[in-house]
Amino acid sequence: MARLARIALLPLLLALAGCSVYGVSIPPTSGPWLAINPGTGLPGTQITVSGGQVKVASDHRLVLCWNGCSRGLRIVTSARAGGPNQAAFSAPFAVPTVPWLEASGPHPVSSGAYAVSATCLGAGGGCSEAHGYARAVFNLLIKVSNPSCTKGHACASLSVPADPAPGATMAVHGVAPLTSGAFGPGGYQMVATAGAQALDGRWTSAPNQTATALGHLTQNWQGQISGALTWPQAASHGAFTVWLVSPPFPGAKTLWVAVAVVRPRAAPGP
């Protein structure tokens, strides 16, 4: 009889410990939890992130982080269920296929164990917590290494007219690491500074000089960036360096990279 009692208690003890039985993940009974399925795969794998007791906005927006919420890639997604009562939820996420931008610089796509974390967006659109409440691990497998964003290889490029006409609209396109954003990559701001800077591919903080805003470039999951921008009338003499500026990381830090040097045509006379 005592043996039967011990057997009957086994499932309960496993559940309380948050263990796994025959490959089925049993969430803990208290505290935030997160699980991902599948937990191993190639770049581009579509995973489902499930969790509970993680703050989810009343409109079901949720911030999922790849390789850290304070430094890595942060994407706003729509959670199924969940809500302000911290109920269980699930949300989709695509494992990056191209390099992404972290607070320390570009990160190449390479094999390893990456944290998938969850944090929140409050009902007012803000979230003060930089770190995820819960996290799980995805094991990324790479069959063929990608040299992009590794030492000695370019990490961003932009096609822009070498002699833009002041006041004229120009189409620009290129490629750059994925950036954090809402429901997809956030893209980049494009700015110009006076003078010709070296195009060495280094990602730095804002240069110590005045920058002229040119506009915003959108980005897709393949890292491609594009937009239609107007070269300002005031910037029409000498050489200018064109920069890509990332969305801000927690702490308002942005990263800049010089991608082109242009010499605008002289503005026509009256």
C-alpha positions in Angstrom: 0.0 0.0 0.0 2.8 2.4 0.9 4.5 1.7 -2.5 1.2 2.5 -4.3 1.0 5.8 -2.4 4.6 6.7 -3.5 3.8 6.0 -7.1 0.6 8.1 -7.0 2.6 11.1 -5.6 5.3 11.0 -8.3 3.5 13.1 -11.0 2.6 15.7 -8.4 6.2 16.0 -7.2 7.5 16.3 -10.7 5.0 19.0 -11.5 6.0 21.0 -8.4 9.6 20.8 -9.4 8.9 22.0 -12.9 10.4 18.9 -14.5 10.0 17.2 -17.8 8.2 13.9 -18.3 8.7 12.0 -21.6 9.7 15.3 -23.3 6.7 17.3 -22.2 7.7 20.5 -20.5 5.8 21.1 -17.2 5.9 24.7 -16.1 6.7 25.6 -12.5 3.8 26.5 -10.2 5.2 29.9 -9.2 7.3 32.5 -10.9 7.8 33.4 -14.5 8.5 30.7 -17.0 9.3 30.4 -20.7 9.6 27.5 -23.1 10.4 27.3 -26.8 9.6 24.7 -29.4 11.7 23.5 -31.1 14.7 24.1 -29.0 17.3 23.3 -31.7 17.5 24.2 -35.3 19.0 26.1 -38.2 18.9 29.8 -39.0 15.3 30.7 -40.1 13.7 28.2 -37.8 10.2 29.3 -36.8 9.8 28.7 -33.1 6.9 29.1 -30.8 7.6 30.8 -27.5 5.3 29.9 -24.7 5.3 31.2 -21.2 3.4 32.3 -18.1 3.5 34.9 -15.3 5.3 37.3 -17.6 3.9 40.7 -17.9 2.0 41.1 -21.2 0.3 44.4 -22.2 -3.4 44.5 -22.3 -3.3 44.6 -26.1 -1.2 41.4 -26.0 2.0 43.1 -27.1 5.1 41.3 -25.9 8.8 42.0 -26.3 10.9 38.9 -27.2 14.7 39.2 -27.0 17.3 37.2 -28.9 20.6 36.9 -27.0 19.6 39.3 -24.2 17.1 42.1 -23.7 19.7 44.7 -22.6 22.2 44.0 -25.5 20.6 41.8 -28.1 17.8 41.8 -30.7 14.4 42.9 -29.3 11.3 42.3 -31.3 7.7 43.3 -30.4 5.3 40.5 -31.2 1.7 39.7 -30.7 1.1 37.1 -27.9 -1.9 34.8 -28.1 -3.8 35.0 -24.9 -1.9 36.5 -22.0 -2.8 40.0 -20.9 -2.5 42.1 -17.7 -3.5 39.2 -15.5 -0.2 37.4 -16.5 -2.0 34.4 -17.9 -0.2 31.9 -20.1 0.7 32.9 -23.6 2.4 31.8 -26.8 4.0 33.9 -29.5 5.9 33.2 -32.8 9.6 34.1 -33.4 11.9 33.6 -36.3 15.5 32.7 -35.6 17.8 35.2 -37.5 19.3 34.1 -40.8 21.6 37.1 -41.1 23.8 39.0 -38.6 22.1 41.2 -36.0 23.1 44.3 -34.2 23.9 44.2 -30.5 24.9 47.1 -28.1 28.5 46.0 -28.5 28.3 45.9 -32.3 27.3 43.4 -35.1 26.9 39.7 -34.2 27.6 37.2 -36.9 25.3 34.1 -37.4 27.3 31.4 -35.7 26.5 28.1 -33.9 25.9 28.3 -30.2 23.3 28.4 -27.4 21.2 31.7 -27.5 18.9 32.9 -24.8 15.3 33.7 -25.8 13.9 36.1 -23.2 10.6 37.8 -22.6 10.0 41.3 -21.2 7.0 43.6 -21.5 5.4 46.6 -23.0 3.1 48.4 -20.6 -0.3 49.6 -21.7 1.2 53.1 -22.3 3.8 51.7 -24.7 6.8 51.7 -22.3 8.7 49.1 -20.3 11.2 50.1 -17.7 12.7 46.7 -17.2 15.7 46.0 -19.4 16.1 42.3 -18.6 13.7 39.6 -19.4 11.5 38.1 -16.7 12.0 34.6 -18.0 14.1 32.9 -20.6 14.8 29.6 -22.5 17.7 28.5 -24.6 17.8 27.8 -28.4 20.7 25.8 -29.8 21.5 27.3 -33.2 23.3 25.0 -35.6 25.2 26.3 -38.6 26.0 24.0 -41.5 28.0 26.6 -43.5 29.6 29.5 -41.7 28.7 33.0 -43.0 31.7 35.4 -43.0 29.5 38.5 -42.8 30.2 40.8 -39.8 33.4 38.8 -38.9 36.7 40.5 -38.7 37.9 41.7 -42.1 34.5 41.5 -43.7 32.1 44.3 -44.4 29.0 44.4 -42.3 26.9 47.1 -43.9 26.7 48.6 -47.4 24.5 51.3 -49.0 23.8 52.3 -52.6 23.4 56.0 -52.8 24.1 58.5 -55.6 27.6 59.8 -55.5 26.5 63.3 -56.5 22.9 63.8 -55.2 21.0 66.8 -56.4 19.9 69.1 -53.5 16.2 69.0 -53.1 15.8 65.8 -55.3 14.4 62.5 -54.1 16.7 59.6 -54.4 16.2 55.8 -53.9 18.7 54.1 -51.6 19.1 50.5 -50.8 21.6 48.2 -49.1 22.1 45.7 -46.4 22.9 45.9 -42.7 22.6 43.8 -39.5 19.0 43.3 -38.1 17.9 45.9 -35.6 15.3 45.8 -32.8 11.9 47.0 -33.7 8.1 46.6 -33.5 6.7 43.5 -35.2 9.9 43.2 -37.3 13.3 44.8 -37.7 13.4 48.5 -36.8 15.5 49.7 -39.7 18.0 52.6 -39.6 18.1 56.4 -39.6 20.2 57.9 -42.3 22.2 61.0 -41.6 25.0 63.1 -43.2 28.0 64.9 -41.7 30.2 67.4 -43.4 33.6 66.1 -44.6 34.8 62.7 -45.8 35.2 60.0 -43.2 37.0 56.7 -43.7 34.6 53.9 -44.7 36.3 51.2 -42.5 33.1 49.4 -41.4 33.6 50.3 -37.7 30.5 50.8 -35.6 30.9 53.7 -33.2 29.0 56.1 -31.0 27.8 59.4 -32.5 30.7 61.5 -34.1 31.4 64.8 -32.4 30.0 67.0 -35.1 26.6 68.2 -36.3 24.6 65.6 -38.3 21.8 66.4 -40.8 18.9 64.0 -40.7 18.0 62.5 -44.1 15.2 60.1 -43.2 14.4 56.5 -42.2 15.2 53.3 -44.0 13.0 50.2 -43.5 14.4 46.7 -43.1 13.2 43.2 -43.8 14.2 39.9 -42.1 16.9 39.3 -44.7 18.7 42.5 -43.5 17.9 44.5 -46.7 17.3 48.2 -46.1 15.6 50.7 -48.5 13.9 54.0 -48.7 13.2 57.1 -50.8 15.0 60.2 -49.3 15.4 63.8 -50.2 18.9 65.4 -50.1 18.6 68.7 -48.2 19.1 72.0 -50.1 21.4 73.3 -47.4 23.9 70.5 -47.9 25.3 71.4 -51.3 29.0 72.3 -50.9 31.9 69.9 -50.5 31.9 66.3 -49.4 29.5 64.6 -46.9 29.7 61.3 -45.2 26.5 59.3 -45.0 25.9 57.2 -41.9 23.4 54.6 -40.7 22.2 55.1 -37.1 20.6 52.2 -35.2 17.5 52.4 -33.0 18.4 53.1 -29.4 19.4 50.3 -27.1 18.4 50.4 -23.4 20.1 53.5 -22.0 19.5 55.4 -25.2 22.8 54.2 -26.8 22.9 54.2 -30.6 25.5 52.8 -33.0 26.7 54.6 -36.1 28.5 53.3 -39.2 29.8 55.3 -42.2 28.6 53.8 -45.5 29.2 56.4 -48.2 30.9 59.6 -49.1 29.0 61.9 -51.5 29.7 65.2 -53.2 26.3 66.9 -54.0 25.9 68.9 -57.1 26.0 72.6 -56.6 22.6 74.1 -56.2 21.4 75.9 -59.4 21.6 79.7 -59.3 18.5 81.9 -59.4 
